[in-house]
Amino acid sequence: MRRYSVLFEGRVQGVGFRYRATSIARRYLLTGWVKNLSDGRVQLEAESDTSVFHTFLKELVDSMGNNISNYSVNECDPTGEFDSFATRY
């Protein structure tokens, strides 16, 4: 189990990005959250097994790729603080 912090850039707000991320994350049983940032980016925090996370991320990028200009992933130790995946406001 690992924790992943992802920042997405591009036209990722107002296009259903958080809804899509949450929907996919719940299917893969990831825990964490996704939210819009005031600078136009979207932040995603997730905890999952490595292979599950990368499968989730590929599906999200494949489905929203036209809106993503760049993204970065940072990996660290999990905290276990999440029990589900949610959209934060």
Chimera marker file (.cmm) of the C-alpha trace (Angstrom):
<marker_set name="trace">
<marker id="1" x="0.000" y="0.000" z="0.000" r="1" g="1" b="0" radius="0.5"/>
<marker id="2" x="1.284" y="3.465" z="-0.971" r="1" g="1" b="0" radius="0.5"/>
<marker id="3" x="-0.023" y="7.023" z="-0.891" r="1" g="1" b="0" radius="0.5"/>
<marker id="4" x="-0.049" y="9.099" z="-4.070" r="1" g="1" b="0" radius="0.5"/>
<marker id="5" x="-0.396" y="12.842" z="-4.454" r="1" g="1" b="0" radius="0.5"/>
<marker id="6" x="-1.223" y="13.910" z="-8.006" r="1" g="1" b="0" radius="0.5"/>
<marker id="7" x="-1.528" y="17.425" z="-9.443" r="1" g="1" b="0" radius="0.5"/>
<marker id="8" x="-3.290" y="17.778" z="-12.792" r="1" g="1" b="0" radius="0.5"/>
<marker id="9" x="-2.902" y="20.844" z="-15.002" r="1" g="1" b="0" radius="0.5"/>
<marker id="10" x="-4.802" y="21.955" z="-18.078" r="1" g="1" b="0" radius="0.5"/>
<marker id="11" x="-8.527" y="22.474" z="-18.587" r="1" g="1" b="0" radius="0.5"/>
<marker id="12" x="-9.371" y="20.215" z="-15.680" r="1" g="1" b="0" radius="0.5"/>
<marker id="13" x="-12.003" y="22.300" z="-13.902" r="1" g="1" b="0" radius="0.5"/>
<marker id="14" x="-15.589" y="22.611" z="-15.067" r="1" g="1" b="0" radius="0.5"/>
<marker id="15" x="-15.364" y="19.542" z="-17.317" r="1" g="1" b="0" radius="0.5"/>
<marker id="16" x="-16.433" y="16.746" z="-14.954" r="1" g="1" b="0" radius="0.5"/>
<marker id="17" x="-12.875" y="15.822" z="-13.996" r="1" g="1" b="0" radius="0.5"/>
<marker id="18" x="-13.540" y="15.340" z="-10.275" r="1" g="1" b="0" radius="0.5"/>
<marker id="19" x="-16.695" y="13.338" z="-10.985" r="1" g="1" b="0" radius="0.5"/>
<marker id="20" x="-14.816" y="11.063" z="-13.400" r="1" g="1" b="0" radius="0.5"/>
<marker id="21" x="-11.875" y="10.647" z="-10.993" r="1" g="1" b="0" radius="0.5"/>
<marker id="22" x="-14.204" y="9.774" z="-8.109" r="1" g="1" b="0" radius="0.5"/>
<marker id="23" x="-16.205" y="7.328" z="-10.200" r="1" g="1" b="0" radius="0.5"/>
<marker id="24" x="-13.107" y="5.487" z="-11.421" r="1" g="1" b="0" radius="0.5"/>
<marker id="25" x="-11.433" y="5.536" z="-7.991" r="1" g="1" b="0" radius="0.5"/>
<marker id="26" x="-14.467" y="3.946" z="-6.358" r="1" g="1" b="0" radius="0.5"/>
<marker id="27" x="-14.483" y="1.128" z="-8.918" r="1" g="1" b="0" radius="0.5"/>
<marker id="28" x="-10.849" y="0.374" z="-8.075" r="1" g="1" b="0" radius="0.5"/>
<marker id="29" x="-11.513" y="0.720" z="-4.318" r="1" g="1" b="0" radius="0.5"/>
<marker id="30" x="-8.978" y="3.509" z="-3.886" r="1" g="1" b="0" radius="0.5"/>
<marker id="31" x="-9.317" y="5.672" z="-0.800" r="1" g="1" b="0" radius="0.5"/>
<marker id="32" x="-8.646" y="9.413" z="-0.667" r="1" g="1" b="0" radius="0.5"/>
<marker id="33" x="-10.041" y="12.534" z="-2.293" r="1" g="1" b="0" radius="0.5"/>
<marker id="34" x="-9.966" y="14.898" z="-5.258" r="1" g="1" b="0" radius="0.5"/>
<marker id="35" x="-10.522" y="18.667" z="-5.255" r="1" g="1" b="0" radius="0.5"/>
<marker id="36" x="-10.193" y="21.795" z="-7.366" r="1" g="1" b="0" radius="0.5"/>
<marker id="37" x="-7.435" y="24.223" z="-6.428" r="1" g="1" b="0" radius="0.5"/>
<marker id="38" x="-7.800" y="27.990" z="-6.674" r="1" g="1" b="0" radius="0.5"/>
<marker id="39" x="-5.035" y="28.168" z="-9.309" r="1" g="1" b="0" radius="0.5"/>
<marker id="40" x="-6.993" y="26.021" z="-11.807" r="1" g="1" b="0" radius="0.5"/>
<marker id="41" x="-5.292" y="22.711" z="-11.082" r="1" g="1" b="0" radius="0.5"/>
<marker id="42" x="-6.887" y="19.606" z="-9.575" r="1" g="1" b="0" radius="0.5"/>
<marker id="43" x="-5.285" y="17.785" z="-6.649" r="1" g="1" b="0" radius="0.5"/>
<marker id="44" x="-5.844" y="14.097" z="-5.983" r="1" g="1" b="0" radius="0.5"/>
<marker id="45" x="-4.707" y="12.188" z="-2.894" r="1" g="1" b="0" radius="0.5"/>
<marker id="46" x="-5.096" y="8.413" z="-2.962" r="1" g="1" b="0" radius="0.5"/>
<marker id="47" x="-3.982" y="5.332" z="-1.096" r="1" g="1" b="0" radius="0.5"/>
<marker id="48" x="-3.836" y="2.004" z="-2.879" r="1" g="1" b="0" radius="0.5"/>
<marker id="49" x="-1.650" y="-0.862" z="-3.971" r="1" g="1" b="0" radius="0.5"/>
<marker id="50" x="0.842" y="0.316" z="-6.571" r="1" g="1" b="0" radius="0.5"/>
<marker id="51" x="-0.504" y="-1.724" z="-9.484" r="1" g="1" b="0" radius="0.5"/>
<marker id="52" x="-4.104" y="-0.708" z="-8.736" r="1" g="1" b="0" radius="0.5"/>
<marker id="53" x="-3.165" y="2.981" z="-8.566" r="1" g="1" b="0" radius="0.5"/>
<marker id="54" x="-1.314" y="2.892" z="-11.881" r="1" g="1" b="0" radius="0.5"/>
<marker id="55" x="-4.247" y="1.124" z="-13.554" r="1" g="1" b="0" radius="0.5"/>
<marker id="56" x="-6.609" y="3.761" z="-12.110" r="1" g="1" b="0" radius="0.5"/>
<marker id="57" x="-4.338" y="6.623" z="-13.236" r="1" g="1" b="0" radius="0.5"/>
<marker id="58" x="-4.044" y="5.226" z="-16.764" r="1" g="1" b="0" radius="0.5"/>
<marker id="59" x="-7.818" y="4.964" z="-17.082" r="1" g="1" b="0" radius="0.5"/>
<marker id="60" x="-8.306" y="8.500" z="-15.748" r="1" g="1" b="0" radius="0.5"/>
<marker id="61" x="-5.664" y="9.979" z="-18.059" r="1" g="1" b="0" radius="0.5"/>
<marker id="62" x="-6.980" y="8.010" z="-21.035" r="1" g="1" b="0" radius="0.5"/>
<marker id="63" x="-10.532" y="9.216" z="-20.423" r="1" g="1" b="0" radius="0.5"/>
<marker id="64" x="-9.679" y="12.874" z="-19.606" r="1" g="1" b="0" radius="0.5"/>
<marker id="65" x="-6.436" y="13.195" z="-21.567" r="1" g="1" b="0" radius="0.5"/>
<marker id="66" x="-7.755" y="15.910" z="-23.883" r="1" g="1" b="0" radius="0.5"/>
<marker id="67" x="-8.137" y="18.152" z="-20.831" r="1" g="1" b="0" radius="0.5"/>
<marker id="68" x="-4.820" y="17.341" z="-19.142" r="1" g="1" b="0" radius="0.5"/>
<marker id="69" x="-1.743" y="19.265" z="-20.262" r="1" g="1" b="0" radius="0.5"/>
<marker id="70" x="0.524" y="17.909" z="-17.522" r="1" g="1" b="0" radius="0.5"/>
<marker id="71" x="0.425" y="15.943" z="-14.294" r="1" g="1" b="0" radius="0.5"/>
<marker id="72" x="2.879" y="15.008" z="-11.579" r="1" g="1" b="0" radius="0.5"/>
<marker id="73" x="2.780" y="12.091" z="-9.148" r="1" g="1" b="0" radius="0.5"/>
<marker id="74" x="4.498" y="11.997" z="-5.769" r="1" g="1" b="0" radius="0.5"/>
<marker id="75" x="4.589" y="8.773" z="-3.783" r="1" g="1" b="0" radius="0.5"/>
<marker id="76" x="5.004" y="8.377" z="-0.021" r="1" g="1" b="0" radius="0.5"/>
<marker id="77" x="4.041" y="6.143" z="2.888" r="1" g="1" b="0" radius="0.5"/>
<marker id="78" x="0.292" y="5.691" z="3.492" r="1" g="1" b="0" radius="0.5"/>
<marker id="79" x="-1.391" y="7.159" z="6.548" r="1" g="1" b="0" radius="0.5"/>
<marker id="80" x="-4.519" y="4.985" z="6.526" r="1" g="1" b="0" radius="0.5"/>
<marker id="81" x="-6.647" y="8.043" z="7.280" r="1" g="1" b="0" radius="0.5"/>
<marker id="82" x="-9.177" y="7.433" z="4.479" r="1" g="1" b="0" radius="0.5"/>
<marker id="83" x="-12.015" y="4.921" z="4.436" r="1" g="1" b="0" radius="0.5"/>
<marker id="84" x="-13.473" y="5.846" z="1.030" r="1" g="1" b="0" radius="0.5"/>
<marker id="85" x="-12.863" y="8.124" z="-1.956" r="1" g="1" b="0" radius="0.5"/>
<marker id="86" x="-14.658" y="11.470" z="-2.088" r="1" g="1" b="0" radius="0.5"/>
<marker id="87" x="-14.826" y="14.806" z="-3.849" r="1" g="1" b="0" radius="0.5"/>
<marker id="88" x="-13.741" y="17.681" z="-1.642" r="1" g="1" b="0" radius="0.5"/>
<marker id="89" x="-14.912" y="21.253" z="-2.055" r="1" g="1" b="0" radius="0.5"/>
<link id1="1" id2="2" r="1" g="1" b="0" radius="0.2"/>
<link id1="2" id2="3" r="1" g="1" b="0" radius="0.2"/>
<link id1="3" id2="4" r="1" g="1" b="0" radius="0.2"/>
<link id1="4" id2="5" r="1" g="1" b="0" radius="0.2"/>
<link id1="5" id2="6" r="1" g="1" b="0" radius="0.2"/>
<link id1="6" id2="7" r="1" g="1" b="0" radius="0.2"/>
<link id1="7" id2="8" r="1" g="1" b="0" radius="0.2"/>
<link id1="8" id2="9" r="1" g="1" b="0" radius="0.2"/>
<link id1="9" id2="10" r="1" g="1" b="0" radius="0.2"/>
<link id1="10" id2="11" r="1" g="1" b="0" radius="0.2"/>
<link id1="11" id2="12" r="1" g="1" b="0" radius="0.2"/>
<link id1="12" id2="13" r="1" g="1" b="0" radius="0.2"/>
<link id1="13" id2="14" r="1" g="1" b="0" radius="0.2"/>
<link id1="14" id2="15" r="1" g="1" b="0" radius="0.2"/>
<link id1="15" id2="16" r="1" g="1" b="0" radius="0.2"/>
<link id1="16" id2="17" r="1" g="1" b="0" radius="0.2"/>
<link id1="17" id2="18" r="1" g="1" b="0" radius="0.2"/>
<link id1="18" id2="19" r="1" g="1" b="0" radius="0.2"/>
<link id1="19" id2="20" r="1" g="1" b="0" radius="0.2"/>
<link id1="20" id2="21" r="1" g="1" b="0" radius="0.2"/>
<link id1="21" id2="22" r="1" g="1" b="0" radius="0.2"/>
<link id1="22" id2="23" r="1" g="1" b="0" radius="0.2"/>
<link id1="23" id2="24" r="1" g="1" b="0" radius="0.2"/>
<link id1="24" id2="25" r="1" g="1" b="0" radius="0.2"/>
<link id1="25" id2="26" r="1" g="1" b="0" radius="0.2"/>
<link id1="26" id2="27" r="1" g="1" b="0" radius="0.2"/>
<link id1="27" id2="28" r="1" g="1" b="0" radius="0.2"/>
<link id1="28" id2="29" r="1" g="1" b="0" radius="0.2"/>
<link id1="29" id2="30" r="1" g="1" b="0" radius="0.2"/>
<link id1="30" id2="31" r="1" g="1" b="0" radius="0.2"/>
<link id1="31" id2="32" r="1" g="1" b="0" radius="0.2"/>
<link id1="32" id2="33" r="1" g="1" b="0" radius="0.2"/>
<link id1="33" id2="34" r="1" g="1" b="0" radius="0.2"/>
<link id1="34" id2="35" r="1" g="1" b="0" radius="0.2"/>
<link id1="35" id2="36" r="1" g="1" b="0" radius="0.2"/>
<link id1="36" id2="37" r="1" g="1" b="0" radius="0.2"/>
<link id1="37" id2="38" r="1" g="1" b="0" radius="0.2"/>
<link id1="38" id2="39" r="1" g="1" b="0" radius="0.2"/>
<link id1="39" id2="40" r="1" g="1" b="0" radius="0.2"/>
<link id1="40" id2="41" r="1" g="1" b="0" radius="0.2"/>
<link id1="41" id2="42" r="1" g="1" b="0" radius="0.2"/>
<link id1="42" id2="43" r="1" g="1" b="0" radius="0.2"/>
<link id1="43" id2="44" r="1" g="1" b="0" radius="0.2"/>
<link id1="44" id2="45" r="1" g="1" b="0" radius="0.2"/>
<link id1="45" id2="46" r="1" g="1" b="0" radius="0.2"/>
<link id1="46" id2="47" r="1" g="1" b="0" radius="0.2"/>
<link id1="47" id2="48" r="1" g="1" b="0" radius="0.2"/>
<link id1="48" id2="49" r="1" g="1" b="0" radius="0.2"/>
<link id1="49" id2="50" r="1" g="1" b="0" radius="0.2"/>
<link id1="50" id2="51" r="1" g="1" b="0" radius="0.2"/>
<link id1="51" id2="52" r="1" g="1" b="0" radius="0.2"/>
<link id1="52" id2="53" r="1" g="1" b="0" radius="0.2"/>
<link id1="53" id2="54" r="1" g="1" b="0" radius="0.2"/>
<link id1="54" id2="55" r="1" g="1" b="0" radius="0.2"/>
<link id1="55" id2="56" r="1" g="1" b="0" radius="0.2"/>
<link id1="56" id2="57" r="1" g="1" b="0" radius="0.2"/>
<link id1="57" id2="58" r="1" g="1" b="0" radius="0.2"/>
<link id1="58" id2="59" r="1" g="1" b="0" radius="0.2"/>
<link id1="59" id2="60" r="1" g="1" b="0" radius="0.2"/>
<link id1="60" id2="61" r="1" g="1" b="0" radius="0.2"/>
<link id1="61" id2="62" r="1" g="1" b="0" radius="0.2"/>
<link id1="62" id2="63" r="1" g="1" b="0" radius="0.2"/>
<link id1="63" id2="64" r="1" g="1" b="0" radius="0.2"/>
<link id1="64" id2="65" r="1" g="1" b="0" radius="0.2"/>
<link id1="65" id2="66" r="1" g="1" b="0" radius="0.2"/>
<link id1="66" id2="67" r="1" g="1" b="0" radius="0.2"/>
<link id1="67" id2="68" r="1" g="1" b="0" radius="0.2"/>
<link id1="68" id2="69" r="1" g="1" b="0" radius="0.2"/>
<link id1="69" id2="70" r="1" g="1" b="0" radius="0.2"/>
<link id1="70" id2="71" r="1" g="1" b="0" radius="0.2"/>
<link id1="71" id2="72" r="1" g="1" b="0" radius="0.2"/>
<link id1="72" id2="73" r="1" g="1" b="0" radius="0.2"/>
<link id1="73" id2="74" r="1" g="1" b="0" radius="0.2"/>
<link id1="74" id2="75" r="1" g="1" b="0" radius="0.2"/>
<link id1="75" id2="76" r="1" g="1" b="0" radius="0.2"/>
<link id1="76" id2="77" r="1" g="1" b="0" radius="0.2"/>
<link id1="77" id2="78" r="1" g="1" b="0" radius="0.2"/>
<link id1="78" id2="79" r="1" g="1" b="0" radius="0.2"/>
<link id1="79" id2="80" r="1" g="1" b="0" radius="0.2"/>
<link id1="80" id2="81" r="1" g="1" b="0" radius="0.2"/>
<link id1="81" id2="82" r="1" g="1" b="0" radius="0.2"/>
<link id1="82" id2="83" r="1" g="1" b="0" radius="0.2"/>
<link id1="83" id2="84" r="1" g="1" b="0" radius="0.2"/>
<link id1="84" id2="85" r="1" g="1" b="0" radius="0.2"/>
<link id1="85" id2="86" r="1" g="1" b="0" radius="0.2"/>
<link id1="86" id2="87" r="1" g="1" b="0" radius="0.2"/>
<link id1="87" id2="88" r="1" g="1" b="0" radius="0.2"/>
<link id1="88" id2="89" r="1" g="1" b="0" radius="0.2"/>
</marker_set>
